[in-house]
Amino acid sequence: MIAISYSAVRQKFKDYCDKVTKDFETIIITRERGDNVVMLSEAEYNNLLENLYVRSDPKYYNELLQSIEQLKKGKRQKRDLIDE
């Protein structure tokens, strides 16, 4: 995570956009009077929203955590997909 001033970002906006999208870097854009801004890639933003959605349903989230634990313990089953 990088914290940088609004003025510095404005001068090299393309470079910082590239850093965010290519290096998956999150940038905090600081402003003189507060009200800072966070710059992140669309992929990171979508990932964040997806995680919020999954965690918003406690039942589904607990099932997911249990599945992960079973996988870690080697309790898994291989299944073939059925084409119809």
Chimera marker file (.cmm) of the C-alpha trace (Angstrom):
<marker_set name="trace">
<marker id="1" x="0.000" y="0.000" z="0.000" r="1" g="1" b="0" radius="0.5"/>
<marker id="2" x="1.312" y="3.392" z="-1.001" r="1" g="1" b="0" radius="0.5"/>
<marker id="3" x="0.233" y="6.717" z="0.475" r="1" g="1" b="0" radius="0.5"/>
<marker id="4" x="0.883" y="9.673" z="-1.781" r="1" g="1" b="0" radius="0.5"/>
<marker id="5" x="-0.396" y="13.214" z="-2.161" r="1" g="1" b="0" radius="0.5"/>
<marker id="6" x="-3.077" y="14.234" z="-4.599" r="1" g="1" b="0" radius="0.5"/>
<marker id="7" x="-0.626" y="16.561" z="-6.352" r="1" g="1" b="0" radius="0.5"/>
<marker id="8" x="1.943" y="13.804" z="-6.910" r="1" g="1" b="0" radius="0.5"/>
<marker id="9" x="-0.696" y="11.440" z="-8.296" r="1" g="1" b="0" radius="0.5"/>
<marker id="10" x="-2.017" y="14.127" z="-10.615" r="1" g="1" b="0" radius="0.5"/>
<marker id="11" x="1.461" y="14.684" z="-12.079" r="1" g="1" b="0" radius="0.5"/>
<marker id="12" x="1.997" y="10.990" z="-12.856" r="1" g="1" b="0" radius="0.5"/>
<marker id="13" x="-1.557" y="9.695" z="-13.040" r="1" g="1" b="0" radius="0.5"/>
<marker id="14" x="-0.876" y="7.132" z="-15.797" r="1" g="1" b="0" radius="0.5"/>
<marker id="15" x="2.098" y="5.696" z="-13.885" r="1" g="1" b="0" radius="0.5"/>
<marker id="16" x="-0.009" y="5.230" z="-10.766" r="1" g="1" b="0" radius="0.5"/>
<marker id="17" x="-2.871" y="3.710" z="-12.753" r="1" g="1" b="0" radius="0.5"/>
<marker id="18" x="-0.375" y="1.217" z="-14.196" r="1" g="1" b="0" radius="0.5"/>
<marker id="19" x="0.983" y="0.438" z="-10.731" r="1" g="1" b="0" radius="0.5"/>
<marker id="20" x="-2.532" y="-0.238" z="-9.463" r="1" g="1" b="0" radius="0.5"/>
<marker id="21" x="-3.576" y="-2.443" z="-12.388" r="1" g="1" b="0" radius="0.5"/>
<marker id="22" x="-0.335" y="-4.261" z="-13.167" r="1" g="1" b="0" radius="0.5"/>
<marker id="23" x="1.171" y="-4.617" z="-9.683" r="1" g="1" b="0" radius="0.5"/>
<marker id="24" x="-2.145" y="-4.916" z="-7.794" r="1" g="1" b="0" radius="0.5"/>
<marker id="25" x="-1.000" y="-2.054" z="-5.585" r="1" g="1" b="0" radius="0.5"/>
<marker id="26" x="-3.483" y="-0.083" z="-3.494" r="1" g="1" b="0" radius="0.5"/>
<marker id="27" x="-2.812" y="3.636" z="-3.331" r="1" g="1" b="0" radius="0.5"/>
<marker id="28" x="-4.080" y="5.996" z="-0.658" r="1" g="1" b="0" radius="0.5"/>
<marker id="29" x="-4.357" y="9.449" z="-2.182" r="1" g="1" b="0" radius="0.5"/>
<marker id="30" x="-3.931" y="11.950" z="0.614" r="1" g="1" b="0" radius="0.5"/>
<marker id="31" x="-5.605" y="15.333" z="0.471" r="1" g="1" b="0" radius="0.5"/>
<marker id="32" x="-4.639" y="18.441" z="2.342" r="1" g="1" b="0" radius="0.5"/>
<marker id="33" x="-7.952" y="18.760" z="4.196" r="1" g="1" b="0" radius="0.5"/>
<marker id="34" x="-8.506" y="15.049" z="4.806" r="1" g="1" b="0" radius="0.5"/>
<marker id="35" x="-11.126" y="13.028" z="2.958" r="1" g="1" b="0" radius="0.5"/>
<marker id="36" x="-8.471" y="10.750" z="1.480" r="1" g="1" b="0" radius="0.5"/>
<marker id="37" x="-9.250" y="8.546" z="-1.512" r="1" g="1" b="0" radius="0.5"/>
<marker id="38" x="-8.328" y="4.918" z="-2.193" r="1" g="1" b="0" radius="0.5"/>
<marker id="39" x="-7.298" y="3.858" z="-5.694" r="1" g="1" b="0" radius="0.5"/>
<marker id="40" x="-7.478" y="0.164" z="-6.564" r="1" g="1" b="0" radius="0.5"/>
<marker id="41" x="-7.911" y="-1.879" z="-9.723" r="1" g="1" b="0" radius="0.5"/>
<marker id="42" x="-11.304" y="-2.973" z="-10.991" r="1" g="1" b="0" radius="0.5"/>
<marker id="43" x="-10.270" y="-6.601" z="-10.403" r="1" g="1" b="0" radius="0.5"/>
<marker id="44" x="-9.421" y="-5.869" z="-6.764" r="1" g="1" b="0" radius="0.5"/>
<marker id="45" x="-12.658" y="-3.917" z="-6.331" r="1" g="1" b="0" radius="0.5"/>
<marker id="46" x="-14.718" y="-6.804" z="-7.765" r="1" g="1" b="0" radius="0.5"/>
<marker id="47" x="-12.879" y="-9.260" z="-5.522" r="1" g="1" b="0" radius="0.5"/>
<marker id="48" x="-13.643" y="-7.094" z="-2.505" r="1" g="1" b="0" radius="0.5"/>
<marker id="49" x="-17.350" y="-6.948" z="-3.389" r="1" g="1" b="0" radius="0.5"/>
<marker id="50" x="-17.489" y="-10.699" z="-3.955" r="1" g="1" b="0" radius="0.5"/>
<marker id="51" x="-15.910" y="-11.351" z="-0.563" r="1" g="1" b="0" radius="0.5"/>
<marker id="52" x="-18.369" y="-8.988" z="1.103" r="1" g="1" b="0" radius="0.5"/>
<marker id="53" x="-21.250" y="-10.803" z="-0.574" r="1" g="1" b="0" radius="0.5"/>
<marker id="54" x="-20.026" y="-14.250" z="0.482" r="1" g="1" b="0" radius="0.5"/>
<marker id="55" x="-19.452" y="-13.121" z="4.058" r="1" g="1" b="0" radius="0.5"/>
<marker id="56" x="-22.855" y="-11.428" z="4.256" r="1" g="1" b="0" radius="0.5"/>
<marker id="57" x="-24.615" y="-14.811" z="4.426" r="1" g="1" b="0" radius="0.5"/>
<marker id="58" x="-23.435" y="-16.504" z="7.649" r="1" g="1" b="0" radius="0.5"/>
<marker id="59" x="-24.849" y="-19.918" z="6.678" r="1" g="1" b="0" radius="0.5"/>
<marker id="60" x="-23.124" y="-19.953" z="3.285" r="1" g="1" b="0" radius="0.5"/>
<marker id="61" x="-19.882" y="-18.569" z="4.729" r="1" g="1" b="0" radius="0.5"/>
<marker id="62" x="-19.770" y="-21.250" z="7.444" r="1" g="1" b="0" radius="0.5"/>
<marker id="63" x="-20.355" y="-23.969" z="4.841" r="1" g="1" b="0" radius="0.5"/>
<marker id="64" x="-17.482" y="-22.538" z="2.821" r="1" g="1" b="0" radius="0.5"/>
<marker id="65" x="-15.171" y="-22.540" z="5.858" r="1" g="1" b="0" radius="0.5"/>
<marker id="66" x="-16.120" y="-26.135" z="6.676" r="1" g="1" b="0" radius="0.5"/>
<marker id="67" x="-15.395" y="-27.166" z="3.082" r="1" g="1" b="0" radius="0.5"/>
<marker id="68" x="-11.982" y="-25.528" z="3.262" r="1" g="1" b="0" radius="0.5"/>
<marker id="69" x="-11.200" y="-27.364" z="6.503" r="1" g="1" b="0" radius="0.5"/>
<marker id="70" x="-12.253" y="-30.693" z="4.983" r="1" g="1" b="0" radius="0.5"/>
<marker id="71" x="-10.014" y="-30.033" z="1.991" r="1" g="1" b="0" radius="0.5"/>
<marker id="72" x="-7.061" y="-29.241" z="4.285" r="1" g="1" b="0" radius="0.5"/>
<marker id="73" x="-7.623" y="-32.527" z="6.137" r="1" g="1" b="0" radius="0.5"/>
<marker id="74" x="-7.613" y="-34.470" z="2.868" r="1" g="1" b="0" radius="0.5"/>
<marker id="75" x="-11.330" y="-35.231" z="3.014" r="1" g="1" b="0" radius="0.5"/>
<marker id="76" x="-12.223" y="-34.661" z="-0.585" r="1" g="1" b="0" radius="0.5"/>
<marker id="77" x="-13.960" y="-36.505" z="-3.354" r="1" g="1" b="0" radius="0.5"/>
<marker id="78" x="-13.189" y="-36.334" z="-7.032" r="1" g="1" b="0" radius="0.5"/>
<marker id="79" x="-16.293" y="-36.152" z="-9.180" r="1" g="1" b="0" radius="0.5"/>
<marker id="80" x="-16.809" y="-36.145" z="-12.912" r="1" g="1" b="0" radius="0.5"/>
<marker id="81" x="-18.937" y="-33.459" z="-14.479" r="1" g="1" b="0" radius="0.5"/>
<marker id="82" x="-21.927" y="-34.682" z="-16.429" r="1" g="1" b="0" radius="0.5"/>
<marker id="83" x="-22.366" y="-33.184" z="-19.878" r="1" g="1" b="0" radius="0.5"/>
<marker id="84" x="-25.974" y="-32.955" z="-20.979" r="1" g="1" b="0" radius="0.5"/>
<link id1="1" id2="2" r="1" g="1" b="0" radius="0.2"/>
<link id1="2" id2="3" r="1" g="1" b="0" radius="0.2"/>
<link id1="3" id2="4" r="1" g="1" b="0" radius="0.2"/>
<link id1="4" id2="5" r="1" g="1" b="0" radius="0.2"/>
<link id1="5" id2="6" r="1" g="1" b="0" radius="0.2"/>
<link id1="6" id2="7" r="1" g="1" b="0" radius="0.2"/>
<link id1="7" id2="8" r="1" g="1" b="0" radius="0.2"/>
<link id1="8" id2="9" r="1" g="1" b="0" radius="0.2"/>
<link id1="9" id2="10" r="1" g="1" b="0" radius="0.2"/>
<link id1="10" id2="11" r="1" g="1" b="0" radius="0.2"/>
<link id1="11" id2="12" r="1" g="1" b="0" radius="0.2"/>
<link id1="12" id2="13" r="1" g="1" b="0" radius="0.2"/>
<link id1="13" id2="14" r="1" g="1" b="0" radius="0.2"/>
<link id1="14" id2="15" r="1" g="1" b="0" radius="0.2"/>
<link id1="15" id2="16" r="1" g="1" b="0" radius="0.2"/>
<link id1="16" id2="17" r="1" g="1" b="0" radius="0.2"/>
<link id1="17" id2="18" r="1" g="1" b="0" radius="0.2"/>
<link id1="18" id2="19" r="1" g="1" b="0" radius="0.2"/>
<link id1="19" id2="20" r="1" g="1" b="0" radius="0.2"/>
<link id1="20" id2="21" r="1" g="1" b="0" radius="0.2"/>
<link id1="21" id2="22" r="1" g="1" b="0" radius="0.2"/>
<link id1="22" id2="23" r="1" g="1" b="0" radius="0.2"/>
<link id1="23" id2="24" r="1" g="1" b="0" radius="0.2"/>
<link id1="24" id2="25" r="1" g="1" b="0" radius="0.2"/>
<link id1="25" id2="26" r="1" g="1" b="0" radius="0.2"/>
<link id1="26" id2="27" r="1" g="1" b="0" radius="0.2"/>
<link id1="27" id2="28" r="1" g="1" b="0" radius="0.2"/>
<link id1="28" id2="29" r="1" g="1" b="0" radius="0.2"/>
<link id1="29" id2="30" r="1" g="1" b="0" radius="0.2"/>
<link id1="30" id2="31" r="1" g="1" b="0" radius="0.2"/>
<link id1="31" id2="32" r="1" g="1" b="0" radius="0.2"/>
<link id1="32" id2="33" r="1" g="1" b="0" radius="0.2"/>
<link id1="33" id2="34" r="1" g="1" b="0" radius="0.2"/>
<link id1="34" id2="35" r="1" g="1" b="0" radius="0.2"/>
<link id1="35" id2="36" r="1" g="1" b="0" radius="0.2"/>
<link id1="36" id2="37" r="1" g="1" b="0" radius="0.2"/>
<link id1="37" id2="38" r="1" g="1" b="0" radius="0.2"/>
<link id1="38" id2="39" r="1" g="1" b="0" radius="0.2"/>
<link id1="39" id2="40" r="1" g="1" b="0" radius="0.2"/>
<link id1="40" id2="41" r="1" g="1" b="0" radius="0.2"/>
<link id1="41" id2="42" r="1" g="1" b="0" radius="0.2"/>
<link id1="42" id2="43" r="1" g="1" b="0" radius="0.2"/>
<link id1="43" id2="44" r="1" g="1" b="0" radius="0.2"/>
<link id1="44" id2="45" r="1" g="1" b="0" radius="0.2"/>
<link id1="45" id2="46" r="1" g="1" b="0" radius="0.2"/>
<link id1="46" id2="47" r="1" g="1" b="0" radius="0.2"/>
<link id1="47" id2="48" r="1" g="1" b="0" radius="0.2"/>
<link id1="48" id2="49" r="1" g="1" b="0" radius="0.2"/>
<link id1="49" id2="50" r="1" g="1" b="0" radius="0.2"/>
<link id1="50" id2="51" r="1" g="1" b="0" radius="0.2"/>
<link id1="51" id2="52" r="1" g="1" b="0" radius="0.2"/>
<link id1="52" id2="53" r="1" g="1" b="0" radius="0.2"/>
<link id1="53" id2="54" r="1" g="1" b="0" radius="0.2"/>
<link id1="54" id2="55" r="1" g="1" b="0" radius="0.2"/>
<link id1="55" id2="56" r="1" g="1" b="0" radius="0.2"/>
<link id1="56" id2="57" r="1" g="1" b="0" radius="0.2"/>
<link id1="57" id2="58" r="1" g="1" b="0" radius="0.2"/>
<link id1="58" id2="59" r="1" g="1" b="0" radius="0.2"/>
<link id1="59" id2="60" r="1" g="1" b="0" radius="0.2"/>
<link id1="60" id2="61" r="1" g="1" b="0" radius="0.2"/>
<link id1="61" id2="62" r="1" g="1" b="0" radius="0.2"/>
<link id1="62" id2="63" r="1" g="1" b="0" radius="0.2"/>
<link id1="63" id2="64" r="1" g="1" b="0" radius="0.2"/>
<link id1="64" id2="65" r="1" g="1" b="0" radius="0.2"/>
<link id1="65" id2="66" r="1" g="1" b="0" radius="0.2"/>
<link id1="66" id2="67" r="1" g="1" b="0" radius="0.2"/>
<link id1="67" id2="68" r="1" g="1" b="0" radius="0.2"/>
<link id1="68" id2="69" r="1" g="1" b="0" radius="0.2"/>
<link id1="69" id2="70" r="1" g="1" b="0" radius="0.2"/>
<link id1="70" id2="71" r="1" g="1" b="0" radius="0.2"/>
<link id1="71" id2="72" r="1" g="1" b="0" radius="0.2"/>
<link id1="72" id2="73" r="1" g="1" b="0" radius="0.2"/>
<link id1="73" id2="74" r="1" g="1" b="0" radius="0.2"/>
<link id1="74" id2="75" r="1" g="1" b="0" radius="0.2"/>
<link id1="75" id2="76" r="1" g="1" b="0" radius="0.2"/>
<link id1="76" id2="77" r="1" g="1" b="0" radius="0.2"/>
<link id1="77" id2="78" r="1" g="1" b="0" radius="0.2"/>
<link id1="78" id2="79" r="1" g="1" b="0" radius="0.2"/>
<link id1="79" id2="80" r="1" g="1" b="0" radius="0.2"/>
<link id1="80" id2="81" r="1" g="1" b="0" radius="0.2"/>
<link id1="81" id2="82" r="1" g="1" b="0" radius="0.2"/>
<link id1="82" id2="83" r="1" g="1" b="0" radius="0.2"/>
<link id1="83" id2="84" r="1" g="1" b="0" radius="0.2"/>
</marker_set>
